[in-house]
Amino acid sequence: DEVFHFDSSGDGRRAADQNMLRSVVDLNVSECPRLTDSSLSGIGSRCVSLTSLNASGCTLLTDAAARHLVADPNTGQPRGEKLRTLKLSYCMNLTDVCLHTLSKRCTKLHTIDLSGCVHFTDDGIKKLASHCRSLQSLGLARCKRLTDRALCDLADHLWVEELDISSNAKVTDEGIDVLSMEFAGLRKLNASGCDKVTNRAVVSVARHCRALKELQVVGCSNINVECLEGVRRDRPDVNVVWEEEGVRPVEEIEKEKK
């Protein structure tokens, strides 16, 4: 944590204090397990030009970290309005309070990754989507409390181009149907590991999302080969991934059927 705070006793230079981290635009502190909210306090206070922050895997962070990102902890001056990219995946102590806080200031976010944050709920996602209307890329994998209602709220407020909702057991065809009809510009969708998703969702996405370039449905046991073969035939421009090692060629699928 100390690296983000000025050492006034060891270095008393005024210029160093005034300029420390002021020009930082892109900061990656991911997978630093000893990083705490104190680090985010220093970042929020000094990184006034920050547009991209990756704090994924910093498991000690709490909702207080979000408060430090939207207001200078020392002066109370607003922060966060310049943030375009924020990655907080697997920061598992974060709750909806974090999303409510971020939505107040970080309204120009373009990309956010919240994968593995198991305490987020539909209400938190609704708050985020309704205030951060510039979001186009979202990572919501393994957010196990999310349901179709979260997807409907995304559809109500955003134009999403990349969406990862993989390994969310409560997501069903109903939610993906809504997404597919509202997100005409969707380019990438990862619904791998969503056990309740069936052929119906795949057909809906292929039919309505005409900008789609990649669809991942690895481990979706209710989607069969015939359906995927049909998508490949009707939408040869779409890269359909349904096995861990990647795309299976149509020829291989046809051989398996025989």
MOPE-V533701 format. One record per residue. N is the residue number from 0. RES is the residue in one letter. SS is DSSP state (H for helix, E for strand, C for the rest). OMEGA is omega in whole degrees, 0 to 359 (* if undefined). D_FIRST is the distance of its C-alpha to the first C-alpha in Angstrom with 1 decimal. Layout:
# MOPE-V533701
n=N res=RES ss=SS omega=OMEGA d_first=D_FIRST
n=N res=RES ss=SS omega=OMEGA d_first=D_FIRST
This chain:
# MOPE-V533701
n=0 res=D ss=C omega=187 d_first=0.0
n=1 res=E ss=H omega=184 d_first=3.8
n=2 res=V ss=H omega=181 d_first=5.6
n=3 res=F ss=H omega=179 d_first=6.1
n=4 res=H ss=C omega=182 d_first=7.5
n=5 res=F ss=C omega=179 d_first=10.8
n=6 res=D ss=C omega=184 d_first=11.8
n=7 res=S ss=C omega=180 d_first=15.2
n=8 res=S ss=C omega=180 d_first=16.5
n=9 res=G ss=C omega=182 d_first=16.0
n=10 res=D ss=C omega=185 d_first=17.0
n=11 res=G ss=C omega=183 d_first=19.2
n=12 res=R ss=C omega=181 d_first=20.5
n=13 res=R ss=H omega=182 d_first=21.1
n=14 res=A ss=H omega=179 d_first=21.4
n=15 res=A ss=H omega=179 d_first=18.0
n=16 res=D ss=H omega=184 d_first=16.5
n=17 res=Q ss=H omega=187 d_first=18.8
n=18 res=N ss=H omega=184 d_first=18.4
n=19 res=M ss=C omega=176 d_first=14.7
n=20 res=L ss=C omega=184 d_first=14.1
n=21 res=R ss=C omega=184 d_first=17.3
n=22 res=S ss=C omega=182 d_first=19.2
n=23 res=V ss=C omega=180 d_first=16.9
n=24 res=V ss=C omega=183 d_first=19.1
n=25 res=D ss=E omega=184 d_first=18.0
n=26 res=L ss=E omega=179 d_first=14.5
n=27 res=N ss=E omega=177 d_first=14.1
n=28 res=V ss=C omega=184 d_first=11.0
n=29 res=S ss=C omega=177 d_first=13.4
n=30 res=E ss=C omega=173 d_first=13.7
n=31 res=C ss=C omega=191 d_first=10.1
n=32 res=P ss=C omega=181 d_first=10.9
n=33 res=R ss=C omega=179 d_first=7.8
n=34 res=L ss=C omega=181 d_first=5.9
n=35 res=T ss=C omega=178 d_first=6.7
n=36 res=D ss=H omega=178 d_first=8.4
n=37 res=S ss=H omega=176 d_first=6.1
n=38 res=S ss=H omega=179 d_first=4.7
n=39 res=L ss=H omega=175 d_first=8.5
n=40 res=S ss=H omega=178 d_first=9.3
n=41 res=G ss=H omega=179 d_first=8.3
n=42 res=I ss=H omega=180 d_first=10.0
n=43 res=G ss=H omega=182 d_first=12.8
n=44 res=S ss=H omega=190 d_first=13.4
n=45 res=R ss=H omega=185 d_first=13.5
n=46 res=C ss=C omega=187 d_first=14.6
n=47 res=V ss=C omega=181 d_first=18.0
n=48 res=S ss=C omega=188 d_first=19.9
n=49 res=L ss=C omega=175 d_first=18.0
n=50 res=T ss=C omega=182 d_first=20.7
n=51 res=S ss=E omega=178 d_first=19.1
n=52 res=L ss=E omega=176 d_first=15.8
n=53 res=N ss=E omega=177 d_first=15.6
n=54 res=A ss=C omega=180 d_first=13.1
n=55 res=S ss=C omega=176 d_first=15.8
n=56 res=G ss=C omega=176 d_first=15.3
n=57 res=C ss=C omega=195 d_first=11.9
n=58 res=T ss=C omega=179 d_first=13.8
n=59 res=L ss=C omega=181 d_first=11.6
n=60 res=L ss=C omega=178 d_first=11.7
n=61 res=T ss=C omega=180 d_first=14.5
n=62 res=D ss=H omega=178 d_first=16.8
n=63 res=A ss=H omega=179 d_first=14.7
n=64 res=A ss=H omega=179 d_first=12.6
n=65 res=A ss=H omega=179 d_first=16.0
n=66 res=R ss=H omega=179 d_first=16.7
n=67 res=H ss=H omega=180 d_first=13.8
n=68 res=L ss=H omega=184 d_first=15.3
n=69 res=V ss=H omega=178 d_first=18.8
n=70 res=A ss=E omega=177 d_first=18.4
n=71 res=D ss=C omega=183 d_first=16.5
n=72 res=P ss=C omega=183 d_first=14.9
n=73 res=N ss=C omega=186 d_first=16.3
n=74 res=T ss=C omega=183 d_first=19.7
n=75 res=G ss=C omega=179 d_first=20.5
n=76 res=Q ss=C omega=183 d_first=21.6
n=77 res=P ss=E omega=176 d_first=21.9
n=78 res=R ss=C omega=173 d_first=19.7
n=79 res=G ss=C omega=184 d_first=20.1
n=80 res=E ss=C omega=180 d_first=23.7
n=81 res=K ss=C omega=183 d_first=23.1
n=82 res=L ss=C omega=176 d_first=21.4
n=83 res=R ss=C omega=182 d_first=23.8
n=84 res=T ss=E omega=179 d_first=21.9
n=85 res=L ss=E omega=180 d_first=19.4
n=86 res=K ss=E omega=182 d_first=18.7
n=87 res=L ss=C omega=184 d_first=17.4
n=88 res=S ss=C omega=178 d_first=19.6
n=89 res=Y ss=C omega=166 d_first=19.1
n=90 res=C ss=C omega=199 d_first=16.5
n=91 res=M ss=C omega=175 d_first=19.0
n=92 res=N ss=C omega=183 d_first=17.9
n=93 res=L ss=C omega=179 d_first=18.7
n=94 res=T ss=C omega=178 d_first=22.2
n=95 res=D ss=H omega=177 d_first=24.7
n=96 res=V ss=H omega=177 d_first=22.9
n=97 res=C ss=H omega=182 d_first=20.3
n=98 res=L ss=H omega=177 d_first=23.3
n=99 res=H ss=H omega=180 d_first=25.1
n=100 res=T ss=H omega=181 d_first=22.2
n=101 res=L ss=H omega=183 d_first=21.7
n=102 res=S ss=H omega=181 d_first=25.5
n=103 res=K ss=H omega=187 d_first=25.8
n=104 res=R ss=H omega=187 d_first=24.1
n=105 res=C ss=C omega=188 d_first=23.5
n=106 res=T ss=C omega=180 d_first=27.2
n=107 res=K ss=C omega=178 d_first=27.4
n=108 res=L ss=C omega=176 d_first=25.5
n=109 res=H ss=C omega=183 d_first=27.5
n=110 res=T ss=E omega=175 d_first=25.6
n=111 res=I ss=E omega=178 d_first=23.6
n=112 res=D ss=E omega=181 d_first=22.8
n=113 res=L ss=C omega=183 d_first=22.5
n=114 res=S ss=C omega=177 d_first=24.0
n=115 res=G ss=C omega=177 d_first=23.5
n=116 res=C ss=C omega=196 d_first=22.3
n=117 res=V ss=C omega=183 d_first=25.0
n=118 res=H ss=C omega=179 d_first=24.9
n=119 res=F ss=C omega=181 d_first=25.9
n=120 res=T ss=C omega=177 d_first=29.6
n=121 res=D ss=H omega=181 d_first=32.3
n=122 res=D ss=H omega=179 d_first=31.8
n=123 res=G ss=H omega=179 d_first=28.2
n=124 res=I ss=H omega=178 d_first=29.4
n=125 res=K ss=H omega=179 d_first=32.3
n=126 res=K ss=H omega=180 d_first=30.2
n=127 res=L ss=H omega=183 d_first=28.1
n=128 res=A ss=H omega=184 d_first=31.2
n=129 res=S ss=H omega=181 d_first=33.2
n=130 res=H ss=H omega=182 d_first=30.7
n=131 res=C ss=C omega=191 d_first=29.1
n=132 res=R ss=C omega=179 d_first=32.5
n=133 res=S ss=C omega=181 d_first=31.5
n=134 res=L ss=C omega=178 d_first=29.9
n=135 res=Q ss=C omega=181 d_first=31.7
n=136 res=S ss=E omega=183 d_first=29.6
n=137 res=L ss=E omega=172 d_first=28.2
n=138 res=G ss=E omega=182 d_first=26.8
n=139 res=L ss=C omega=180 d_first=27.7
n=140 res=A ss=C omega=175 d_first=28.4
n=141 res=R ss=C omega=170 d_first=28.3
n=142 res=C ss=C omega=200 d_first=27.7
n=143 res=K ss=C omega=180 d_first=30.4
n=144 res=R ss=C omega=183 d_first=31.3
n=145 res=L ss=C omega=180 d_first=32.3
n=146 res=T ss=C omega=177 d_first=36.1
n=147 res=D ss=H omega=180 d_first=38.6
n=148 res=R ss=H omega=177 d_first=38.0
n=149 res=A ss=H omega=179 d_first=34.6
n=150 res=L ss=H omega=178 d_first=36.4
n=151 res=C ss=H omega=178 d_first=39.1
n=152 res=D ss=H omega=175 d_first=36.6
n=153 res=L ss=H omega=181 d_first=35.1
n=154 res=A ss=H omega=181 d_first=38.7
n=155 res=D ss=H omega=192 d_first=39.5
n=156 res=H ss=H omega=191 d_first=36.8
n=157 res=L ss=C omega=167 d_first=35.6
n=158 res=W ss=C omega=187 d_first=37.0
n=159 res=V ss=C omega=178 d_first=35.0
n=160 res=E ss=C omega=178 d_first=35.5
n=161 res=E ss=E omega=184 d_first=33.1
n=162 res=L ss=E omega=176 d_first=32.5
n=163 res=D ss=E omega=178 d_first=31.2
n=164 res=I ss=C omega=185 d_first=32.3
n=165 res=S ss=C omega=177 d_first=32.7
n=166 res=S ss=C omega=172 d_first=32.9
n=167 res=N ss=C omega=190 d_first=33.5
n=168 res=A ss=C omega=184 d_first=36.4
n=169 res=K ss=C omega=178 d_first=37.5
n=170 res=V ss=C omega=182 d_first=38.1
n=171 res=T ss=C omega=178 d_first=41.8
n=172 res=D ss=H omega=183 d_first=44.3
n=173 res=E ss=H omega=180 d_first=44.7
n=174 res=G ss=H omega=181 d_first=41.1
n=175 res=I ss=H omega=174 d_first=41.4
n=176 res=D ss=H omega=180 d_first=44.9
n=177 res=V ss=H omega=179 d_first=43.5
n=178 res=L ss=H omega=185 d_first=40.8
n=179 res=S ss=H omega=181 d_first=43.3
n=180 res=M ss=H omega=182 d_first=45.6
n=181 res=E ss=H omega=184 d_first=43.1
n=182 res=F ss=C omega=181 d_first=40.9
n=183 res=A ss=C omega=182 d_first=43.5
n=184 res=G ss=C omega=181 d_first=41.0
n=185 res=L ss=C omega=181 d_first=39.0
n=186 res=R ss=C omega=181 d_first=38.5
n=187 res=K ss=E omega=176 d_first=36.4
n=188 res=L ss=E omega=175 d_first=36.4
n=189 res=N ss=E omega=177 d_first=35.0
n=190 res=A ss=C omega=180 d_first=36.6
n=191 res=S ss=C omega=176 d_first=36.4
n=192 res=G ss=C omega=175 d_first=36.5
n=193 res=C ss=C omega=192 d_first=37.8
n=194 res=D ss=C omega=183 d_first=40.7
n=195 res=K ss=C omega=179 d_first=42.6
n=196 res=V ss=C omega=184 d_first=42.9
n=197 res=T ss=C omega=178 d_first=46.4
n=198 res=N ss=H omega=183 d_first=48.7
n=199 res=R ss=H omega=180 d_first=49.1
n=200 res=A ss=H omega=180 d_first=45.5
n=201 res=V ss=H omega=180 d_first=45.8
n=202 res=V ss=H omega=181 d_first=49.1
n=203 res=S ss=H omega=180 d_first=47.8
n=204 res=V ss=H omega=181 d_first=44.9
n=205 res=A ss=H omega=183 d_first=47.2
n=206 res=R ss=H omega=189 d_first=49.7
n=207 res=H ss=H omega=184 d_first=47.7
n=208 res=C ss=C omega=188 d_first=44.7
n=209 res=R ss=C omega=178 d_first=46.6
n=210 res=A ss=C omega=186 d_first=43.6
n=211 res=L ss=C omega=177 d_first=42.2
n=212 res=K ss=C omega=181 d_first=41.3
n=213 res=E ss=E omega=177 d_first=39.5
n=214 res=L ss=E omega=179 d_first=39.9
n=215 res=Q ss=E omega=179 d_first=38.2
n=216 res=V ss=C omega=180 d_first=39.8
n=217 res=V ss=C omega=175 d_first=39.0
n=218 res=G ss=C omega=177 d_first=39.9
n=219 res=C ss=C omega=190 d_first=41.8
n=220 res=S ss=C omega=181 d_first=44.7
n=221 res=N ss=C omega=175 d_first=46.8
n=222 res=I ss=C omega=186 d_first=47.0
n=223 res=N ss=C omega=184 d_first=49.9
n=224 res=V ss=H omega=182 d_first=51.0
n=225 res=E ss=H omega=180 d_first=53.7
n=226 res=C ss=H omega=181 d_first=51.4
n=227 res=L ss=H omega=177 d_first=49.0
n=228 res=E ss=H omega=178 d_first=52.1
n=229 res=G ss=H omega=178 d_first=53.3
n=230 res=V ss=H omega=178 d_first=50.1
n=231 res=R ss=H omega=182 d_first=50.2
n=232 res=R ss=H omega=184 d_first=53.8
n=233 res=D ss=H omega=182 d_first=53.4
n=234 res=R ss=C omega=182 d_first=50.1
n=235 res=P ss=C omega=179 d_first=50.0
n=236 res=D ss=C omega=184 d_first=47.3
n=237 res=V ss=C omega=175 d_first=44.8
n=238 res=N ss=E omega=182 d_first=42.8
n=239 res=V ss=E omega=181 d_first=43.1
n=240 res=V ss=E omega=181 d_first=40.8
n=241 res=W ss=C omega=172 d_first=41.9
n=242 res=E ss=E omega=185 d_first=41.3
n=243 res=E ss=C omega=185 d_first=38.1
n=244 res=E ss=C omega=176 d_first=39.4
n=245 res=G ss=E omega=186 d_first=40.2
n=246 res=V ss=C omega=174 d_first=43.3
n=247 res=R ss=C omega=179 d_first=46.6
n=248 res=P ss=C omega=180 d_first=49.5
n=249 res=V ss=H omega=181 d_first=52.3
n=250 res=E ss=H omega=181 d_first=54.7
n=251 res=E ss=H omega=178 d_first=52.9
n=252 res=I ss=H omega=180 d_first=52.9
n=253 res=E ss=H omega=179 d_first=56.6
n=254 res=K ss=H omega=180 d_first=57.3
n=255 res=E ss=H omega=180 d_first=55.5
n=256 res=K ss=H omega=180 d_first=57.6
n=257 res=K ss=C omega=* d_first=60.8
